[in-house]
Amino acid sequence: MELTQAKQFEIAEVQQWDRWYRANFINSIAGFRAACLVGTVNTQCIPNLSVFSQIVHLGADPALVGLINRPRVATPHTLKNIEESGSFTLQHIPKTLLHKAHQTSAKYADDVSEFSAVGLTPFYIPGIVAPFVKECSIAWAAQLVEIVPITHNNTFLIIGKIQTLLAPETCIQADGFVDISQAESVASVGLDAYYEANLIERIPYAKP
């Protein structure tokens, strides 16, 4: 089907829909996104873990990563922990951990570690404050650079400078490309859908 055959929706119409139907529609039409677990720790040394799909590659030199945090009232723990510790980790979610990873999106109390609640293991590397997830195979740690408020919808862009990366050597190709499908990393669509990602092909750098 071509775009000329698709149904057109004006945003004024979309805004009249049921809240959850509208959220599912707009979130899923945005397409595939990386599904990652973000690890942080609070001032009481309680590790926190939360699933994120709004991950942004901001550059390779310096190596920067960004993530969009929802309004503070909706998801306060990750943002607060990063503000206070200046550190966070991200890890791809293998399909074997999908249900445990998704469960971290539940709103647990401040004194509850999502690691314990869902049955995952915090793993620490010297010099990195935030916890990794031992059961994951691709991860990286970042040091907070800045938090940019997005005033239009009260969300936040958290920018971190990558410090440490972990990946299986079997996933790293000769030119440095990391084939994350070899680690069975999942992709996310919308609020609750996950997909397996398989490499179709690599296409050479385009030139005029």
N, C-alpha and C positions, 0 to 999 in steps of 0.2 A: 504494500500500500504506500502510495506517495503522500507527501504532506498536503497536497491539494485535496485529498480525500479524507483528511482528518477532521474531526469535529473541533470547532473553535469555541473557546471559553473566555469570555471577558472577565477581568478580575472582579468587577462589581458583582457579577453573578456568583463567582466562586466564594466571595465573602459572605454570601447569604446561606451557604451550605451549613449543614451540621458541623460543629467544631472538629470532631474527630475524623469525619469524612474528608473535610477540607485539609486537615493536617496530613492525613495519609496521602491525599492526591498530590499536594505540593511537595511533600518530602520525597515521595517515590519518583515523581517525574523528573527530579533533579538527577537521577541516575545512580550508577554504581559509585561507591565511595569505599575507602579503606576502613576496615573495622579494627580498632585498636583498643587495647587496655591501657589506661593511663594510671601509673602508680605514683602515689604521693605519701607523705607522712606528716602528721600534725605535731604540735608542740609537746604533746604527751607521748610522742613516739609510737602512736597507733598508726599502722599502715592503712592506707586507703586505696581502693581500686575502683575504677569506673570505666565503662565502655564508652568510647567516643567514635563518631564517624566523620566528624568535621575536622579532618587533619589536612594541613596545607604545607606543601613543600615550598619554602621561600627562597632557597638558594643553596648552592653547593660550596661557595667560597666567598664569605664564610658560610659554613654549613648551618642553616637555620631551618627550624620547623615551627609551624604555627598550629594552634588548635582553637576552635571557637567554643567558648564556654557559654552555656545558656544564662539567662538572667540569674543573678546571685540568689534570689529568693527560691528559685527552682532547683538549682544544683550548687549549693554553697561550699561543700567540702573540698573539692578539687581546687577551686580557685583560691580559697583561703589558705590551704596548705601550701600551694605554690607561692603565694604572696609571702608567707612566713618563712618557708624553707629555701626558696629560690631554686628548687630542684624538682624535676619530674622525669618519669620514664614512660616510654611508649613501647608496646609490643604487639606484633601481629597476632591475630587469633587463629590458631589452627582449628579445623572443623571438629576435632575431637574434644575441644574445650568450649564449643559453641554455647551450650546451655548454661554452663557455669559463668561464662563471660557475660551473657545477656542478663543473668540474675544480678550482676553488680549494678545494674541500672536502678534497682530498687532503692528506696529512700531509707537507708539504715540510720540509726542514731549515731551521734558524734562518737560515742565510746565503743562502737561496734566496728571491727575490721571486716571489710568485705572479703578479704583473703580467708578468714576463718569462717565467715558466713556461707561462702559458696564452695569451700574446700580446695583452695589454691594455696600455693606456698610462696611466701616472700623470700626473695634472694637478693643479697646485698653484695656490692662490689666496693672495695676500699676506695674512699674518695668521693663516692656517690651517696648522697643522703637518701634519696628516694629509693623505694624497693622495686626490684624487677619481679617478674612472675617466672618462677623456676620452670614451670611446665611449658613455657613458650620457647621457640627456637630462634626467632628474629626479634631483636629489641634494640633500643638506643636510649641513652640518657641525655637530658638537656638541662642547661643552666639558664635560669630566667634572664631574659634581656629586657623585655618590657611588656606591660599589659596595656592594650589599647582599648578603651571603652568605645563601643559602637552605640552611640546615643539613640539612634533611630529605633532600636528594638531592645535596648538595655542588655545586650550581650557583650562579650569581651573577646578580643583576639589576644591570645597568650603566645608570645614569641620567645622561643628558646634557642640557645646556641648548643649544637650537638657536641657532647664531650666524649662519649663512648658508644661504640656500636658492637653488636653481637650478631653473627649469622653463621650458619653451617657452611663450611667450605664447599660442600657439594652443591650449594645453591649459587655459588659465585662463578660466573663465566670468565673466560680468558680476558675479556676487555673490561672487566669490573662490573658488568651487569648482574644484578641479583635477581634470579628467577624465583620470586616469592611463591609461585605456584608449586614449586618443588617442596616447599614447607607446608603445603596445603593451607595457606592463608586464605581466609574467607573475605568476601566483599559484602558490603551492606547496602541495602536499598530501603529508603523510608525509615520507619520507626522500629520495625520488628522482622524484617526479611533479610535473609543471608543467602549468599550464593557462592558456589565454588568458582574459583578463577583459574582458567587454563590459558596458556600462551597460544595465540593464533599464529603470529609470526613477528619477527623483528624486521622493520623496513629501514633501509639505509638512509642516512642523513640526506634530506632533500635540498637540492640546489637548483637555481634557475636553469 
